[in-house]
Amino acid sequence: MNFHAQIADSAREAARIAAGTGQDRLDGPTPCADYDTRTLVNHLVAYTGIGMELRARREPHPDDLATRDFTADPQWARHYAEQLDRSVAAWADPAVWEGEIASMPAEGTAAMLFLELCLHGWDLARATGQDYRVAAATAERLLAAVREYGEMYREYKGFAEPVEVPGGAGDLETAVALSGRDPYWAG
């Protein structure tokens, strides 16, 4: 199933949140216990910006991708938004959704990139005092992906144990809680 519209929606939101992240906020805490804001931004840019396009093109990640400090460039947020546009465009090709990427069905690779984009986009929004807003269809797809891949992510320490889902929680809050994050984290 191609969910390109939800990838595009979450990419627009990640770009908006990045644009609202000042250099003065990069040393603060995030909902990801192992990441300060700078580390989170660098992870987000590496894997959901550059990495998402490379996966669509079936090209390997550069050896130094995980260690680059994208935030050293004061224009990192603009460059990230431009890269997200290229990544979203790469996934617009229906042929990208066929076959395998890195020994996994292309749709599964897309789902894991989508999880990174949404959840770390949410993390960055929370870390910088911004709201995270995506369409209902995007939140619904996120929840489905968290349910499908949650155990695997926990096995590899990508997710913590699920947090209790608050009563009346929507799809976004439920997805966040099931990924091991406090949906109401405020620093």
PyMOL commands that set and color helices and strands:
alter all, ss='L'
color gray80, all
select helices_A, chain A and resi 4-19+23-25+37-56+65-67+70-72+76-91+94-97+106-127+136-155+171-178
alter helices_A, ss='H'
color red, helices_A
select strands_A, chain A and resi 100-101+104-105
alter strands_A, ss='S'
color yellow, strands_A
deselect
rebuild
show_as cartoon
